[in-house]
Amino acid sequence: MPLVVRLSPIHSVGVYTNSPIRKGRRVVEYAGPHMTPEEADRVYEGAARTYLYGLEDGKTIIDGEGLGAYLNHSCDPNCEVDEIKGRVWIMALRNIAAGEELVWDYNLYDDEDPADCHCGSAKCRGTMYSEDWIQKMKRRAARKQKTNSKSGKRNAAPARKSKH
């Protein structure tokens, strides 16, 4: 199936199909060098953008390259990822028409930096973080708020002294 990278209304560039893709079909492999999470943190510390994918084993990160790394996020995806025998495949969630942009839900986790979503879907949740991670962050913030309330701390910044 011919795939092409071109400008995307979601973000920068995306991957599009030139021919129909049937539901359940392997679309493209998310390929690249493998590294540990510690290596990825060291190599990409301070980087504004990465193409990293964490395998389910929790010990391996793929530093994405090739077409698989250029698929954009959407809260209403037409693709999903599937690990098969240690390889990561992007699979069609539904029948995809020729000319459609291929997108998958990144379901980010493990960070607190903003990851705003611009997919434009009616189902957009406003972030690329997974629903589970969003709930975890809400619980963490509620615990912090509760702890601060009990100790008499405020979240507001201290007042600055004015210079006269």
HUFENQUI-V804152 format. One record per residue. N is the residue number from 1. RES is the residue in three letters. PSI is psi as a letter, one per 30 degrees, with the letter a starting at -180 (none if undefined). OMEGA is omega in radians with two decimals (999 if undefined). Layout:
N,RES,PSI,OMEGA
N,RES,PSI,OMEGA
//
This chain:
1,MET,k,-3.13
2,PRO,k,3.07
3,LEU,l,-3.11
4,VAL,k,3.06
5,VAL,k,3.07
6,ARG,l,-3.11
7,LEU,k,-3.11
8,SER,k,3.04
9,PRO,f,-3.14
10,ILE,e,-3.12
11,HIS,k,2.99
12,SER,c,3.10
13,VAL,l,3.10
14,GLY,l,3.14
15,VAL,k,-3.12
16,TYR,l,3.06
17,THR,k,3.10
18,ASN,f,3.13
19,SER,l,-3.14
20,PRO,k,3.09
21,ILE,k,3.14
22,ARG,k,3.06
23,LYS,k,3.09
24,GLY,f,-3.11
25,ARG,k,2.99
26,ARG,k,-3.10
27,VAL,e,-3.11
28,VAL,l,3.09
29,GLU,k,2.99
30,TYR,j,-2.99
31,ALA,l,3.08
32,GLY,l,3.12
33,PRO,k,3.09
34,HIS,k,3.10
35,MET,l,3.08
36,THR,l,3.06
37,PRO,e,3.13
38,GLU,e,3.09
39,GLU,e,3.14
40,ALA,e,3.12
41,ASP,e,-3.12
42,ARG,e,-3.08
43,VAL,e,-3.02
44,TYR,g,3.11
45,GLU,k,3.12
46,GLY,f,-3.14
47,ALA,k,-3.14
48,ALA,f,-3.07
49,ARG,k,3.05
50,THR,l,3.07
51,TYR,h,-3.06
52,LEU,k,3.08
53,TYR,k,3.13
54,GLY,k,3.10
55,LEU,l,-3.10
56,GLU,f,-3.12
57,ASP,f,3.12
58,GLY,f,-3.08
59,LYS,f,-3.01
60,THR,k,3.08
61,ILE,k,3.01
62,ILE,k,3.06
63,ASP,j,-2.95
64,GLY,k,3.02
65,GLU,l,-3.10
66,GLY,a,-3.05
67,LEU,e,-3.10
68,GLY,e,-3.11
69,ALA,f,-3.07
70,TYR,g,3.06
71,LEU,k,-3.14
72,ASN,l,3.07
73,HIS,k,2.95
74,SER,k,3.05
75,CYS,f,3.08
76,ASP,i,-2.97
77,PRO,l,2.98
78,ASN,f,3.10
79,CYS,l,3.03
80,GLU,l,3.10
81,VAL,k,3.12
82,ASP,k,3.08
83,GLU,k,-3.14
84,ILE,j,3.12
85,LYS,h,3.07
86,GLY,g,3.09
87,ARG,l,-3.12
88,VAL,k,-3.14
89,TRP,k,3.01
90,ILE,k,-3.01
91,MET,l,3.09
92,ALA,k,3.09
93,LEU,f,-3.11
94,ARG,l,3.03
95,ASN,k,-3.10
96,ILE,k,-3.10
97,ALA,l,3.03
98,ALA,k,3.13
99,GLY,f,-3.14
100,GLU,k,2.99
101,GLU,k,3.10
102,LEU,k,-3.07
103,VAL,l,3.06
104,TRP,l,-3.14
105,ASP,j,-3.09
106,TYR,e,-3.13
107,ASN,h,-3.12
108,LEU,l,3.12
109,TYR,l,2.93
110,ASP,g,3.12
111,ASP,l,3.09
112,GLU,f,3.10
113,ASP,k,3.11
114,PRO,k,3.07
115,ALA,i,-3.08
116,ASP,k,3.10
117,CYS,k,3.12
118,HIS,h,-3.04
119,CYS,f,3.12
120,GLY,g,3.14
121,SER,l,3.04
122,ALA,f,3.14
123,LYS,g,-3.05
124,CYS,k,3.11
125,ARG,g,3.05
126,GLY,f,-3.13
127,THR,l,3.07
128,MET,f,3.10
129,TYR,l,3.13
130,SER,l,3.09
131,GLU,e,3.13
132,ASP,e,-3.13
133,TRP,e,3.11
134,ILE,e,3.13
135,GLN,e,3.11
136,LYS,e,3.13
137,MET,e,3.09
138,LYS,e,3.11
139,ARG,e,3.13
140,ARG,e,3.14
141,ALA,e,3.13
142,ALA,e,3.10
143,ARG,e,-3.14
144,LYS,e,3.12
145,GLN,e,-3.13
146,LYS,e,3.11
147,THR,e,3.12
148,ASN,e,3.13
149,SER,e,-3.13
150,LYS,e,-3.09
151,SER,f,3.11
152,GLY,g,3.13
153,LYS,l,3.05
154,ARG,l,3.10
155,ASN,f,-3.09
156,ALA,l,3.09
157,ALA,k,3.13
158,PRO,k,3.13
159,ALA,k,3.09
160,ARG,k,3.08
161,LYS,k,3.12
162,SER,k,-3.14
163,LYS,k,3.11
164,HIS,none,999
//
